[in-house]
Amino acid sequence: MAFFSRLDLQEGLQTLSVLQWIPVYVFLGAIPILLVPYFLLFSKFWSLAVLSLTWLAYDWNTHSQGGRRSAWVRNWTLWKYFQNYFPIKLVKTHDLSPKHNYIIANHPHGVFSFGAFINFATEATGIARIFPSITPFVGTLEGIFWIPIVREYVMSMGVCPVSRSALKYLLTQKGSGNAVVIVVGGAAEALLCRPGTSTLILKQRKGFVKLALKTGAYLVPSYSFGENEVFNQETFPEGTWLGLFQKTLQKTVKKILGLNFCIFHGRGFTRGSWGFLPFNQPVTTVVGEPLPIPKIERPNQKTVDKYHALYISALRKLFDQHKVEYGLPETQELTII
């Protein structure tokens, strides 16, 4: 009986660890949430709002210049529970020399990018041990850094804006041994994620390659096998009222908030129930071989296209080498659109 109680406690803590993060992610860049501190100016809590916004103004550039990392936060036991919920694993195929800087491009986005978050924004899977002397930064939407308190929380984990200026600063102004992690497909790719699929939005995503050329940062492909398996996504048939409602809602959210809205579901608080927690499916992020990139201050389109093609070739190779080991059939192909 005590053994089963301990199992129930462990599973409960794992569930709560995931539950606390989902609201933070869901509201990234959501305008109504961003405006909460400003609305407080017109309430009895106006003094708290003034203090928060004053600090935000004073500290405005910090999140774009490396933030305030905290080894203590990155090593919270909370993240180990989060990792074990799925579980999530980080696999190294090649060393990353601290003599260079890197852009680690991660695929696929999935709904919440759990693999990229746990492996690179926390020490739950031991990235500091696996890639010694490499400092990872995970790029996300700028809007999260406009929210007092929340910005401190995410900065402490090494999360930074995925803006060109913030990434360039990390790759040129903080020495070597830095790795910025970009989930290249972005939120648009979330609309394509569903179990059994491996479709990436990458064909026209070349900004990360251009950034690598301008800074001389090496490109590193990485793929999170299992990321698309943790949620089911609903797409209602066109021509039905549900299909019309879904499309209208997606267009409205995109126009107002700039976000891509998908209808997904997973498990509930207990296994086998229906809800919005992810399924307990393993997610394994495999980090590939770094692709050396020359530093060119003003790369032309032909050069960008050349290294973009080399990157896609390296990513396909990584996917094909590891797909069977991590649960995909031999016949599965990586689709790039």
C-alpha positions in Angstrom: 0.0 0.0 0.0 2.8 2.4 0.9 4.5 1.6 -2.5 1.4 2.5 -4.4 1.0 5.7 -2.4 4.5 6.7 -3.3 3.7 6.0 -7.0 0.5 8.1 -6.7 2.5 11.0 -5.1 5.2 10.9 -7.7 2.6 11.0 -10.6 0.7 13.8 -8.8 3.8 15.9 -8.5 4.7 15.2 -12.1 1.3 16.3 -13.2 1.4 19.5 -11.1 4.8 20.4 -12.5 3.5 20.4 -16.1 0.3 22.1 -15.1 2.1 25.2 -13.6 3.9 25.8 -16.9 1.1 25.5 -19.4 -0.7 28.8 -18.4 2.6 30.7 -18.8 3.1 29.3 -22.3 -0.6 29.6 -23.4 -0.6 33.4 -22.7 2.7 34.2 -24.4 2.1 37.4 -26.3 -1.6 37.5 -25.4 -2.6 41.2 -25.4 -5.2 41.0 -22.6 -2.7 39.4 -20.2 0.0 42.0 -21.2 -2.4 44.8 -20.3 -3.2 43.6 -16.8 -0.4 45.7 -15.1 -1.7 48.8 -17.0 -5.3 48.2 -15.9 -4.2 48.1 -12.3 -3.2 51.8 -12.6 -6.9 52.6 -12.4 -7.6 50.5 -9.4 -6.7 50.6 -5.7 -3.5 48.7 -6.6 -2.2 51.6 -8.6 1.0 51.9 -6.5 1.9 48.3 -7.2 1.3 48.8 -10.9 3.5 52.0 -10.8 6.4 50.2 -9.1 6.1 47.2 -11.5 6.0 49.4 -14.6 8.8 51.7 -13.3 11.1 48.7 -12.8 10.1 47.3 -16.3 11.1 50.6 -17.9 14.4 50.8 -16.0 15.2 47.2 -16.8 13.9 47.3 -20.3 17.0 46.1 -22.2 18.0 43.3 -19.8 15.9 40.6 -21.5 17.5 41.4 -24.9 21.0 41.3 -23.5 21.2 37.9 -22.0 18.7 38.3 -19.1 19.4 37.2 -15.6 20.1 33.4 -15.5 19.8 31.5 -12.3 21.5 28.2 -11.9 19.3 27.7 -8.8 16.0 28.0 -10.8 17.3 25.9 -13.7 18.1 23.1 -11.2 14.8 23.1 -9.4 13.5 19.6 -8.6 10.3 20.8 -10.2 11.9 20.3 -13.6 12.9 16.7 -12.9 9.2 15.9 -12.1 8.3 17.7 -15.4 10.9 15.7 -17.3 9.8 12.4 -15.8 6.1 13.1 -16.7 6.7 12.2 -20.3 9.8 11.3 -19.9 12.0 13.7 -21.9 15.6 12.9 -22.9 18.5 14.8 -24.5 20.8 12.9 -26.9 24.2 14.2 -28.1 25.6 12.9 -31.3 28.6 15.3 -31.5 30.5 17.6 -29.2 30.0 21.4 -29.3 33.3 23.2 -28.8 33.2 26.2 -26.5 35.4 28.0 -29.0 32.3 28.8 -31.2 28.8 30.1 -30.9 25.8 28.1 -32.1 22.3 28.4 -33.4 20.5 25.2 -32.5 17.5 24.9 -34.7 14.8 22.7 -33.1 12.0 20.8 -34.9 9.1 20.2 -34.7 7.3 23.0 -32.8 4.5 20.7 -31.5 1.9 22.5 -29.4 4.1 23.5 -26.5 7.7 22.6 -27.5 8.2 20.6 -24.4 11.4 19.0 -25.6 13.1 22.3 -26.4 12.0 23.8 -23.1 13.0 21.1 -20.7 16.3 20.2 -22.5 17.6 23.7 -23.0 15.9 26.0 -20.5 16.4 23.7 -17.5 19.0 21.3 -16.2 16.5 18.4 -15.8 18.3 16.4 -18.5 21.7 17.6 -17.6 22.7 19.8 -20.6 25.5 21.4 -18.6 27.0 17.9 -18.2 26.2 16.7 -21.7 27.5 19.9 -23.4 30.1 21.3 -20.9 31.0 25.0 -21.2 28.1 25.7 -23.5 25.5 28.3 -22.3 22.0 27.7 -23.9 19.4 30.4 -24.5 15.9 29.5 -25.6 14.1 32.0 -27.9 10.5 32.8 -27.5 7.9 35.5 -28.2 8.9 39.1 -27.2 5.5 39.7 -25.5 6.3 37.5 -22.4 8.9 40.0 -21.4 6.4 42.8 -21.1 4.7 41.1 -18.1 6.2 42.0 -14.7 7.3 39.0 -12.6 6.7 36.5 -15.4 9.6 38.0 -17.3 11.8 37.5 -14.3 10.7 33.9 -14.1 11.5 33.1 -17.7 14.7 35.1 -17.8 16.0 33.1 -14.9 15.9 29.9 -17.1 17.8 31.5 -19.9 14.8 32.3 -22.1 15.3 35.3 -24.4 13.3 37.0 -27.1 13.6 35.4 -30.5 14.1 38.9 -32.0 17.0 39.5 -34.4 18.6 42.1 -32.0 18.5 39.9 -28.9 19.9 36.8 -30.7 22.6 38.8 -32.5 23.7 40.3 -29.1 24.1 36.8 -27.6 26.1 35.6 -30.6 28.4 38.6 -30.9 28.6 40.4 -27.5 29.0 37.6 -24.9 32.1 35.8 -26.1 32.0 32.2 -27.2 30.3 29.0 -26.0 26.8 30.4 -26.4 24.0 28.5 -28.1 20.7 30.1 -29.0 17.9 27.6 -29.5 15.2 28.6 -32.1 12.1 26.5 -32.8 12.2 27.5 -36.5 8.7 26.4 -37.5 7.1 28.8 -35.0 3.5 28.8 -33.9 2.4 28.2 -37.5 3.9 24.8 -37.3 1.7 23.9 -34.3 -1.2 23.7 -36.6 0.4 20.8 -38.4 1.4 18.7 -35.4 -0.5 15.6 -34.7 0.5 12.0 -33.8 2.3 10.1 -36.6 3.2 13.2 -38.6 6.6 14.8 -39.3 5.8 17.9 -41.3 7.9 21.0 -40.9 7.5 24.6 -42.0 11.1 25.3 -43.2 11.3 25.8 -46.9 11.0 29.6 -46.7 12.3 30.0 -43.1 15.8 31.3 -43.8 16.2 34.1 -41.3 18.1 31.8 -38.9 20.6 30.9 -41.7 21.1 34.6 -42.5 21.7 35.3 -38.8 24.3 32.5 -38.7 26.1 33.9 -41.7 26.2 37.4 -40.2 27.5 36.2 -36.9 29.6 33.2 -37.9 27.6 31.0 -35.6 27.6 27.3 -36.4 24.2 25.8 -37.3 23.1 22.7 -35.4 20.1 20.6 -36.4 18.0 19.1 -33.6 14.8 17.0 -33.7 12.5 16.2 -30.8 11.1 12.8 -31.6 7.7 12.3 -29.9 6.9 16.0 -29.7 3.9 15.6 -32.0 2.6 12.6 -30.1 1.8 14.3 -26.8 -1.5 15.9 -28.0 -4.3 15.1 -30.4 -5.3 18.0 -32.6 -8.8 18.4 -34.0 -9.4 19.7 -37.5 -13.1 19.8 -38.3 -14.2 19.1 -41.9 -14.7 22.1 -44.3 -18.3 22.8 -45.1 -19.6 21.9 -41.6 -20.5 24.6 -39.0 -17.7 23.3 -36.8 -15.2 23.7 -39.6 -16.5 27.2 -40.3 -16.4 28.1 -36.6 -12.8 26.8 -36.3 -11.5 28.7 -39.3 -13.2 31.9 -38.2 -11.8 31.6 -34.7 -8.3 30.9 -36.0 -8.4 34.0 -38.3 -9.8 36.2 -35.5 -7.1 35.1 -33.0 -4.4 35.5 -35.6 -5.6 39.1 -36.5 -6.1 40.3 -32.9 -3.3 38.5 -31.0 -0.9 37.5 -33.8 -1.1 33.9 -32.6 -1.9 30.7 -34.4 -4.8 28.9 -32.6 -5.2 25.2 -32.7 -7.8 23.0 -31.0 -6.0 20.2 -29.1 -6.6 17.8 -26.3 -4.7 15.3 -24.2 -5.3 13.6 -20.9 -6.9 14.8 -17.7 -5.6 14.7 -14.2 -5.7 10.9 -14.3 -4.4 8.7 -17.0 -7.1 7.6 -19.4 -9.3 10.7 -18.8 -9.9 13.6 -21.3 -8.3 17.0 -20.7 -5.7 19.4 -21.8 -2.6 17.9 -20.1 -0.2 16.2 -22.5 -0.2 12.4 -22.9 2.6 10.5 -21.1 4.6 9.9 -24.3 8.4 9.9 -24.4 10.1 13.0 -26.1 13.7 12.6 -27.2 15.6 15.6 -28.5 18.6 14.5 -30.6 21.2 17.2 -31.3 23.1 16.7 -34.5 26.5 17.6 -35.9 27.3 21.4 -36.1 27.6 22.8 -39.5 30.5 25.3 -39.8 29.3 28.7 -41.2 31.5 31.5 -42.6 31.1 35.0 -41.2 29.8 37.2 -43.9 28.6 40.7 -42.9 26.2 41.1 -45.9 25.4 37.6 -47.3 23.6 37.6 -50.6 20.6 35.5 -51.3 22.5 32.8 -53.2 24.8 32.3 -50.2 21.8 32.1 -47.8 20.1 29.6 -50.1 23.3 27.5 -50.2 23.6 27.1 -46.5 19.9 26.7 -46.0 20.0 23.7 -48.4 23.0 22.3 -46.5 21.1 22.7 -43.3 18.0 20.9 -44.6 20.3 18.0 -45.9 21.9 17.7 -42.4 18.5 17.7 -40.7 17.1 15.0 -43.0 20.2 12.9 -42.3 19.7 13.3 -38.5 16.0 12.4 -38.8 16.6 9.3 -40.9 19.4 8.0 -38.7 17.3 8.1 -35.5 13.6 7.8 -36.5 13.3 4.1 -36.0 15.1 4.1 -32.7 12.7 6.7 -31.3 9.4 5.2 -32.5 8.8 6.1 -36.1 8.6 3.5 -38.9 11.4 3.1 -41.4 9.1 4.3 -44.2 8.4 7.6 -42.4 9.7 10.6 -44.3 10.4 14.1 -43.2 8.1 16.5 -45.1 9.3 20.1 -45.5 6.9 22.7 -46.7 
